[in-house]
């Protein structure tokens, strides 16, 4: 048999993959040997596996994640699955390059400020004034407020990021376990150069939301110089911005969902409120929280699992966080994007592409480790 097979060393030399790398991909069930000598444990590969090994080597060079490599090598001929995975990865790389260019532009402006401190540049938008619709800003604040962080050890998250981006103002909030984003049209935004976002502290966010009552058509926002000022309907609120660097939110929102499901928000909320939960260490600092396990029925509908161990697809999320996200902005319809048991869950509102929330998944124990369910009263 050995004369018909390639040894692991031969496959390594022919493909450019190291022996240790081939062992790793065997353990990951990506490229498994055709035969393993039961006496020596030595791995042997079919001649046809050389093409897979060479393809694997190229996929590694372009940084395709393990799940993507497994999907490409395992794609059925003619299914188009491999091309879908590669196209999604290319979009992710292009988005990353766009983000890198934006950051480098900001870095250049910051270094210019260090060398010419008397010159006002893009990173010091002292006179950046935006005009936004009051109703749109109110809706955006309602959509992200629930995700603001409250951990005193992470003060940068104790507010909402106001990020001008051309014709829109993007709002971002996160507590590391969930993230919410919303966009509102804005006039007066930066053109030709990026502007660093401003972190508006939570008390000022709430004061701004209270300002947006009936009768206010537009809001004038002034960002920069470490201050935030908002004027609407003859009233004004003002305060200091948080002087921290906000974490990069773009990488966490580049999702590759396998399933998109549209359903009424009230229907899902009722199912979650009445559904089975399990208590798992899923909250801040490992605190135990009630967890909802979502699954897919045979006809592709979303459901709350009553027996996760019996389901092929399981996605566990913090129940309270899920209910908060379902109620944010009071949407009537929702689009849920699911990528798998270890991928974030995205919750979108149809017709509002820039407004959505993301929940981090909770690691679900193996079936034999699952605690008994707790029925909701």
C-alpha positions as CSV (number, residue, x, y, z in Angstrom):
1,X,0.0,0.0,0.0
2,X,2.8,2.4,0.9
3,X,4.1,2.3,-2.7
4,X,0.9,3.8,-3.9
5,X,0.8,6.6,-1.4
6,X,2.8,9.8,-0.6
7,X,4.5,9.9,2.8
8,X,3.8,13.0,4.9
9,X,7.4,14.2,4.1
10,X,6.9,13.8,0.4
11,X,3.5,15.7,0.5
12,X,5.1,18.5,2.5
13,X,7.9,18.9,0.0
14,X,5.6,18.8,-3.0
15,X,3.0,21.2,-1.6
16,X,5.2,23.7,0.4
17,X,3.4,22.9,3.6
18,X,5.5,21.9,6.6
19,X,5.1,18.4,8.2
20,X,3.8,20.1,11.4
21,X,1.3,22.0,9.4
22,X,0.0,18.9,7.7
23,X,-0.4,17.2,11.1
24,X,-2.4,20.3,12.3
25,X,-4.8,20.1,9.3
26,X,-5.2,16.4,9.9
27,X,-6.2,17.1,13.5
28,X,-8.6,19.8,12.3
29,X,-10.1,17.3,9.9
30,X,-9.3,19.5,6.9
31,X,-6.8,17.3,5.1
32,X,-6.8,13.8,6.6
33,X,-4.4,11.1,5.4
34,X,-5.7,8.2,3.4
35,X,-4.0,5.8,5.8
36,X,-2.2,5.9,9.1
37,X,0.2,3.1,10.0
38,X,-1.2,1.6,13.2
39,X,2.3,0.6,14.4
40,X,4.2,3.8,13.8
41,X,1.4,6.4,13.5
42,X,3.0,7.6,10.2
43,X,0.6,9.4,7.8
44,X,0.2,8.4,4.1
45,X,-1.7,10.4,1.5
46,X,-3.3,9.5,-1.9
47,X,-1.7,11.0,-5.0
48,X,-4.9,12.9,-5.6
49,X,-4.5,14.7,-2.3
50,X,-1.5,16.6,-3.5
51,X,-3.8,19.0,-5.4
52,X,-5.7,19.6,-2.2
53,X,-2.5,20.3,-0.3
54,X,-1.3,22.8,-2.9
55,X,-4.7,24.5,-2.8
56,X,-4.6,24.6,0.9
57,X,-1.2,26.2,0.9
58,X,-2.5,29.0,-1.4
59,X,-5.6,29.5,0.8
60,X,-3.3,29.9,3.8
61,X,-1.2,32.6,1.9
62,X,-4.3,34.8,1.5
63,X,-5.3,34.4,5.1
64,X,-8.5,32.4,4.7
65,X,-9.7,31.3,8.1
66,X,-9.8,27.6,9.0
67,X,-13.6,27.4,8.6
68,X,-13.3,28.9,5.1
69,X,-10.5,26.5,4.1
70,X,-12.6,23.6,5.3
71,X,-15.6,24.9,3.3
72,X,-13.5,25.3,0.1
73,X,-11.9,21.9,0.3
74,X,-15.2,20.2,1.2
75,X,-17.4,22.0,-1.4
76,X,-19.4,19.8,-3.6
77,X,-18.5,20.1,-7.3
78,X,-20.8,22.6,-9.1
79,X,-22.3,23.9,-5.9
80,X,-20.7,27.3,-6.1
81,X,-19.9,27.1,-2.4
82,X,-16.1,27.5,-2.8
83,X,-16.5,30.6,-5.0
84,X,-19.0,32.1,-2.4
85,X,-16.5,31.6,0.4
86,X,-13.6,33.1,-1.7
87,X,-15.7,36.1,-2.8
88,X,-16.7,36.8,0.8
89,X,-13.1,36.6,1.9
90,X,-12.0,39.0,-0.9
91,X,-14.7,41.5,0.3
92,X,-13.3,41.2,3.8
93,X,-9.8,41.9,2.7
94,X,-11.0,44.9,0.7
95,X,-12.9,46.2,3.7
96,X,-9.8,45.7,5.8
97,X,-7.6,47.7,3.3
98,X,-10.2,50.5,3.3
99,X,-10.0,50.6,7.1
100,X,-6.2,50.5,7.0
101,X,-6.1,53.5,4.6
102,X,-8.5,55.4,6.8
103,X,-6.4,54.7,9.9
104,X,-3.2,55.6,8.1
105,X,-4.7,58.9,7.0
106,X,-5.6,59.7,10.6
107,X,-2.1,58.7,11.8
108,X,-0.5,61.0,9.2
109,X,-2.7,63.8,10.4
110,X,-1.8,63.1,14.0
111,X,2.0,63.0,13.2
112,X,1.6,66.3,11.3
113,X,0.0,67.8,14.4
114,X,3.0,66.7,16.4
115,X,5.4,68.4,13.9
116,X,3.2,71.5,13.4
117,X,1.3,71.9,16.6
118,X,-0.1,75.3,15.6
119,X,-1.9,73.9,12.5
120,X,-5.4,72.6,12.8
121,X,-5.9,69.3,11.0
122,X,-8.5,66.7,10.4
123,X,-8.0,65.1,13.8
124,X,-8.9,68.4,15.5
125,X,-12.3,69.2,14.0
126,X,-12.9,72.2,16.3
127,X,-15.4,73.7,13.9
128,X,-17.0,70.5,12.7
129,X,-20.7,71.3,12.7
130,X,-23.3,68.8,11.6
131,X,-27.0,69.2,10.9
132,X,-29.0,66.1,11.4
133,X,-32.8,65.4,11.4
134,X,-34.0,65.3,15.0
135,X,-36.4,62.4,14.4
136,X,-33.6,60.4,12.8
137,X,-31.1,61.1,15.6
138,X,-33.7,60.1,18.2
139,X,-34.3,56.8,16.4
140,X,-30.5,56.2,16.1
141,X,-30.0,56.9,19.8
142,X,-32.9,54.5,20.7
143,X,-31.3,51.8,18.5
144,X,-27.9,51.9,20.3
145,X,-28.5,53.1,23.8
146,X,-29.1,49.5,25.2
147,X,-25.5,48.4,24.3
148,X,-23.6,51.1,26.1
149,X,-21.0,49.7,28.5
150,X,-21.1,50.2,32.2
151,X,-17.9,48.5,33.3
152,X,-15.7,51.0,35.3
153,X,-12.6,49.1,34.2
154,X,-13.4,49.9,30.5
155,X,-14.3,53.6,30.7
156,X,-13.9,54.1,26.9
157,X,-17.2,52.1,26.5
158,X,-19.2,54.3,28.8
159,X,-20.7,56.3,26.0
160,X,-21.8,56.4,22.4
161,X,-19.3,56.9,19.6
162,X,-20.3,59.7,17.2
163,X,-18.5,59.0,14.0
164,X,-18.9,61.4,11.0
165,X,-18.6,59.6,7.7
166,X,-19.3,61.7,4.7
167,X,-23.1,62.1,4.3
168,X,-23.9,60.1,7.5
169,X,-23.3,60.2,11.2
170,X,-22.7,56.8,12.6
171,X,-23.5,55.9,16.2
172,X,-21.8,53.0,17.9
173,X,-22.2,51.5,21.3
174,X,-20.8,48.3,22.8
175,X,-20.1,46.6,26.1
176,X,-17.9,43.9,24.5
177,X,-20.7,41.3,24.7
178,X,-23.0,43.1,22.2
179,X,-22.7,46.0,19.8
180,X,-25.3,48.3,18.2
181,X,-24.8,50.6,15.3
182,X,-27.1,53.2,13.7
183,X,-26.7,55.8,10.9
184,X,-28.5,59.1,10.4
185,X,-28.1,61.5,7.5
186,X,-25.9,64.4,8.2
187,X,-25.0,67.7,6.5
188,X,-21.6,69.3,7.0
189,X,-19.7,66.0,7.4
190,X,-16.0,65.7,6.4
191,X,-15.1,65.2,2.8
192,X,-11.8,64.2,1.5
193,X,-10.3,63.2,4.8
194,X,-11.4,61.0,7.7
195,X,-12.2,62.5,11.1
196,X,-11.8,60.7,14.4
197,X,-15.0,59.9,16.2
198,X,-16.1,61.5,19.4
199,X,-17.2,59.5,22.4
200,X,-20.3,61.1,24.0
201,X,-20.6,60.0,27.6
202,X,-23.8,58.3,28.7
203,X,-25.3,61.2,30.8
204,X,-24.8,63.5,27.8
205,X,-26.3,60.9,25.5
206,X,-29.4,60.8,27.7
207,X,-29.6,64.6,27.9
208,X,-29.3,64.8,24.1
209,X,-32.1,62.3,23.7
210,X,-34.4,64.3,26.0
211,X,-33.7,67.4,23.9
212,X,-35.2,65.7,20.9
213,X,-38.8,66.1,21.8
214,X,-41.8,67.1,19.7
215,X,-41.3,70.2,17.7
216,X,-37.6,69.8,17.0
217,X,-37.0,69.4,13.3
218,X,-33.2,69.6,13.1
219,X,-30.3,69.3,15.5
220,X,-27.1,71.2,15.2
221,X,-24.2,69.1,16.5
222,X,-20.7,70.5,17.2
223,X,-18.0,67.9,17.7
224,X,-14.3,68.5,18.5
225,X,-11.9,70.1,20.9
226,X,-12.9,67.7,23.5
227,X,-16.5,69.0,23.7
228,X,-19.9,68.1,22.4
229,X,-22.7,70.6,21.9
230,X,-26.2,70.0,20.6
231,X,-28.9,72.6,19.8
232,X,-32.5,71.9,18.9
233,X,-35.8,73.8,19.3
234,X,-34.1,76.7,21.1
235,X,-32.5,74.5,23.7
236,X,-29.0,73.3,24.1
237,X,-27.0,70.6,25.9
238,X,-23.2,70.6,26.1
239,X,-20.5,68.7,27.8
240,X,-17.0,67.1,27.7
241,X,-16.3,64.2,25.4
242,X,-14.6,61.1,26.8
243,X,-10.9,61.3,26.1
244,X,-10.2,57.7,25.1
245,X,-9.6,55.6,22.0
246,X,-12.7,53.7,21.0
247,X,-12.2,50.1,20.0
248,X,-12.3,49.2,16.3
249,X,-15.9,48.2,15.5
250,X,-15.5,47.5,11.8
251,X,-13.8,44.1,12.1
252,X,-16.6,42.9,14.4
253,X,-19.3,43.8,12.0
254,X,-17.9,42.0,8.9
255,X,-20.2,39.0,9.2
256,X,-20.6,36.1,6.8
257,X,-24.0,34.7,7.6
258,X,-25.1,31.3,6.4
259,X,-28.8,32.0,7.2
260,X,-31.0,35.1,6.8
261,X,-34.4,34.9,8.4
262,X,-37.1,37.5,8.3
263,X,-39.8,37.5,10.9
264,X,-42.0,39.8,13.0
265,X,-40.3,41.2,16.0
266,X,-43.2,40.6,18.3
267,X,-43.3,36.9,17.3
268,X,-39.6,36.3,18.2
269,X,-39.9,38.3,21.4
270,X,-42.8,36.2,22.6
271,X,-41.0,33.0,21.7
272,X,-37.9,34.1,23.7
273,X,-39.9,35.3,26.7
274,X,-41.8,32.0,26.9
275,X,-39.0,29.7,25.8
276,X,-36.7,27.4,27.6
277,X,-33.4,28.9,29.0
278,X,-30.3,27.5,30.6
279,X,-28.1,29.1,33.2
280,X,-24.5,29.5,32.0
281,X,-21.5,31.7,32.8
282,X,-22.0,34.1,30.0
283,X,-22.2,37.6,31.5
284,X,-19.5,40.2,32.4
285,X,-16.7,38.7,34.5
286,X,-18.1,35.2,34.0
287,X,-21.3,35.9,35.9
288,X,-24.1,33.3,35.3
289,X,-26.9,34.5,33.1
290,X,-30.0,33.0,31.5
291,X,-29.1,31.8,28.0
292,X,-31.5,31.3,25.0
293,X,-30.6,28.6,22.5
294,X,-31.8,29.4,18.9
295,X,-32.2,26.7,16.3
296,X,-33.6,26.1,12.9
297,X,-36.6,23.9,12.1
298,X,-36.7,21.5,9.2
299,X,-38.4,24.1,7.0
300,X,-35.9,26.8,7.9
301,X,-37.8,28.7,10.5
302,X,-36.1,30.1,13.6
303,X,-37.2,28.6,17.0
304,X,-36.1,28.5,20.6
305,X,-34.6,25.1,21.3
306,X,-36.2,23.1,24.1
307,X,-33.6,20.3,23.9
308,X,-30.4,21.8,22.4
309,X,-28.6,18.4,22.5
310,X,-31.1,17.1,19.9
311,X,-30.5,20.0,17.5
312,X,-28.1,20.0,14.6
313,X,-27.9,23.9,14.6
314,X,-27.5,25.6,18.0
315,X,-26.7,29.3,18.7
316,X,-26.7,30.3,22.3
317,X,-27.0,34.0,23.3
318,X,-27.6,35.9,26.5
319,X,-31.4,36.0,26.9
320,X,-31.6,39.5,28.4
321,X,-29.2,40.9,25.7
322,X,-31.4,39.3,23.0
323,X,-34.6,40.9,24.4
324,X,-32.9,44.3,24.7
325,X,-31.8,44.1,21.0
326,X,-35.3,43.0,19.9
327,X,-36.8,46.0,21.6
328,X,-34.3,48.6,20.6
329,X,-36.0,51.1,18.3
330,X,-39.3,49.2,18.5
331,X,-39.0,47.6,15.0
332,X,-42.0,45.7,13.5
333,X,-39.9,43.3,11.3
334,X,-36.5,41.9,11.8
335,X,-33.9,40.1,9.8
336,X,-31.7,37.8,11.7
337,X,-28.3,36.7,10.3
338,X,-26.8,33.5,11.7
339,X,-23.4,32.3,10.8
340,X,-23.0,29.3,13.1
341,X,-22.7,28.3,16.8
342,X,-19.5,30.4,17.3
343,X,-20.4,33.3,15.0
344,X,-22.0,36.5,16.2
345,X,-25.8,37.0,15.7
346,X,-26.8,40.0,13.7
347,X,-30.2,41.6,14.2
348,X,-31.2,44.0,11.4
349,X,-34.2,46.2,10.6
350,X,-35.4,45.9,7.0
351,X,-34.8,49.1,5.1
352,X,-32.2,50.5,7.5
353,X,-28.9,49.0,6.2
354,X,-26.7,50.9,8.6
355,X,-28.8,50.2,11.7
356,X,-28.3,46.8,13.4
357,X,-27.0,45.1,16.5
358,X,-24.6,42.2,17.0
359,X,-24.7,39.7,19.9
360,X,-21.6,37.7,20.8
361,X,-22.4,33.9,21.1
362,X,-22.2,32.0,24.4
363,X,-20.1,28.9,24.3
364,X,-22.5,26.1,24.7
365,X,-21.2,23.0,26.5
366,X,-21.2,19.6,24.9
367,X,-24.6,17.9,25.2
368,X,-23.6,15.8,28.2
369,X,-22.4,18.9,30.0
370,X,-25.7,20.9,29.5
371,X,-27.5,21.8,32.7
372,X,-31.2,21.0,33.0
373,X,-33.5,23.6,31.4
374,X,-35.4,26.2,33.4
375,X,-39.0,26.9,32.2
376,X,-40.0,30.6,32.0
377,X,-43.0,31.5,34.1
